[in-house]
Amino acid sequence: MLQARWFDGHSTRARPVIVRLIPAGSGPGLRLHALDDGQILELSHQQVQWPERWSHKHRPSRVVVDLRERGSLQIDDVAAWHSLLAAAGRRTPLAERMQTQLRVLLMVLAIAGTCIWAFYRWGTPWAAAHIARHVPLAWELALSQRAMEEIDASLVKPSKLEPARQAELRAGFARLAELARNDAGLQRYRGYAPALELEFRSGMPANAFALPGGTIVMTDAMVEKARSSSEADTALLGVLAHEIGHVQHRHTTRMVVEQGVLNIGLGLALGDVSSLVSFSSSLLTGLAYRRNHETEADCYAVAMMRRAGLPTKPMTDLLLSIEHGAADESTDESTQQARRGGFSWLSTHPDTAERARQLCPK
Amino acid sequence: MSMPGIEQSIEAHPIEFTGSGGEYFRVWIVNVLLTIITLGIYTPWARRRKAQYFYSHTHVAGSPLEFVAQQRKMVMGFLLMAALYLAYQIAAETGQDVASGLLMFGFAILSPFLWASAMRFRLSATRWRGVRLAFTASWKEVYGASWPVFAIAAIWGIVFYTARSLSPRPPAGVAPAEPAMALPSLGAASISLAVLGVVLTVLCVIRLEYNYRRLLVLRARVGDQAGRWKPVYMDFVRIWLATAGFLLLSVLVAGLVFMLLSGGSLALLRPSKDAGPGGMIVFILFVMLGLFLAIVLATLPARAYREARIFKLVWNNVGVSHMARFKTHLRTGPFVWLRVKNVLLTLLTLGFYRPFAVASEYAAKVGSVKVYLKGGADQIQGVLVKQQGAFGDAAADAMGLDLIG
């Protein structure tokens, strides 16, 4: 038992009381005996907000116990209060144990590290795949239409490719689209069957990209680049298979969801550290996911080409030659450096050379 | 005081902060870890722990403050806020402009309401010697105090309308006779109009700050005692003017230092031409981040200066009815330096110095205040204060209006 001051909520006047802790199954209760008028107040464990201990060594000069609507209990002899609590067998909550015991803190630190890793490795991709399942194709089509209008207005010009060549490539593309539609092994989302279309545009370097919902754009420069190859069509079809992989995996939709999940999750978890840390980690993680998408599309391309009975070697050679062409044009020492190291880690597309080397072995 | 028979002595009591940066670091790291493990759900518990740490180490006239908000209400407020935020994010990301615009507009219209309900929550969650504080402003008073927000909208409406009616509109088919002569005067007119708009806007912003602080103090109650408020609008304007001067000076100094330090090293930052679209995006992001950081750092001393001056003005001129007056001996210069040091160390440690920064600034502010009590600390009567919902508080927190600080 110990002497304390009770502020009963009726005024700021202190009432001298004797405090006792009564051990009980669910945790100790509190019993106050007012010395001024002899009033006795008994409170169960749940009726009291037990103040947290903030430090193992340093003891505050005063502690206030929150008695809810019955006011507050101010204790000036904190050492006696702590020994009273220990004697009554109060269970300490996890946060308080982390606060006062280094061992517990380090254990939780390890768990938190594991959580972050699991969140990155499985949590977000899983959530993205499941949410993407519920996104309607119509939304993807509306997004693509808007994106295509913007690209046409600012980045590209109409294709200058002769119509015969376009028709040739479209015919090959139609075969791949047929495969994607009918072969169950090439479907990634059950019941997801977008209409695949091939478009040609000029005014950009050798490139091809997929819009969500099935439109795939290839630049004239890409077709020109393949012309030197003996198996130009096979090489280009390999590239198109890769882009069909993006469509079938619904990578754009997943990216939108993943970035959203990351922004919110990391913002909440790390926001109190600093917005700089949470912003840059969500940015870098998003880029890492995009690199995974590229690998997935590569694997898809390999599987598709095998089913179509076509080799992937010409595509690999084409990608390598584009990579070399770009490297030859840059003479600056520092940019060469950046290509080899820094930017390949930061940019969304993995190094094309490395990608070609890694093409899924199966 | 001078009335015979009821002579009451005035006693000075310090307000002390008995916590420390190291101890708060532990509180903070525990919060961060538990928040990570629970994927953010721990946030309302973390906020309560933080508030309880600071409150319980703040001793006013020998008795600690208490933070007595109900955890359940804080969790509900947090969940509601998180759901709304998620809805907004989804609407914005999926291009549903109408829905996201409506949510945004709703928040703008509701912001005075949210501010007031946050203050209601925070004051009613504060207890001293068993007696709760309360914020008793009515919604009419809150929206009345918010008139500068609507005035700003009106000012810019008028500015744009007048600018358009001033601009030259030659009749169709007729070429303007002397465009070279006509343009400068019109340009000058529009520019002076815009400047006028900016000046009026700044005056409105100051008025808003003044109104809100005044309302907060006047409608605050400690038990049955109401708050007292002395500052006038011009006091605030003077501080803002001084801040503008201070900003000019600090930007000039920062600019000079930057020029001396950076010299030619900017050339190193040029992007490589063929780094690809990904590399380009990353580079642009870095530049934007750098620019943002530069603006934050350049205005940092001025913002700290204003904060310290306003703190001094307010805490030297408020009280609780006739029984309490406050005085602060916070010194502006050392506070500005403390803030600069804290921000630099926080940046250098990627944010891990933040708990030390928060604790040291809180200690500097709170520790500088003395309360002068007339007739002792025993005389306040408690009044029943309704428990408040915590949604406004969660929203205010999400917008950066922190509980502590």
Interface residues (C-beta under 8 A of the other chain):
Chain A: W6 F7 D8 G9 H10 S11 T12 R13 A14 Q49 P51 E52 W54 S55 H58 P60 S61 R62 V63 V64 D66 R68 G71 S72 Q74 L94 A95 M98 Q99 L105 V108 L109 I111 A112 C115 I116 F119 W139 A142 L143 R146 V256 Q259 G260 N263 I264 G265 L268 A269 L270 D272 V273 S274 L276 V277 L283 L287 A326 E329 S330 D332 S334 T335 A338 R339 F343 L346 S347 T348 H349
Chain B: T18 G19 S20 E23 R26 V27 W28 I29 V30 N31 V32 L33 L34 T35 I36 I37 L39 G40 T43 W45 A46 R49 Q52 Y53 S56 H57 H59 G62 S63 P64 E66 V68 Y85 L86 Q89 I90 E93 T94 G95 R127 W128 R129 G130 V131 R132 G223 S272 K273 D274 A275 G276 P277 G278 G279 V282 L285 L289 T346 L347 L350 G351 F352 R354 A377 D378 Q379 I380 Q381 G382
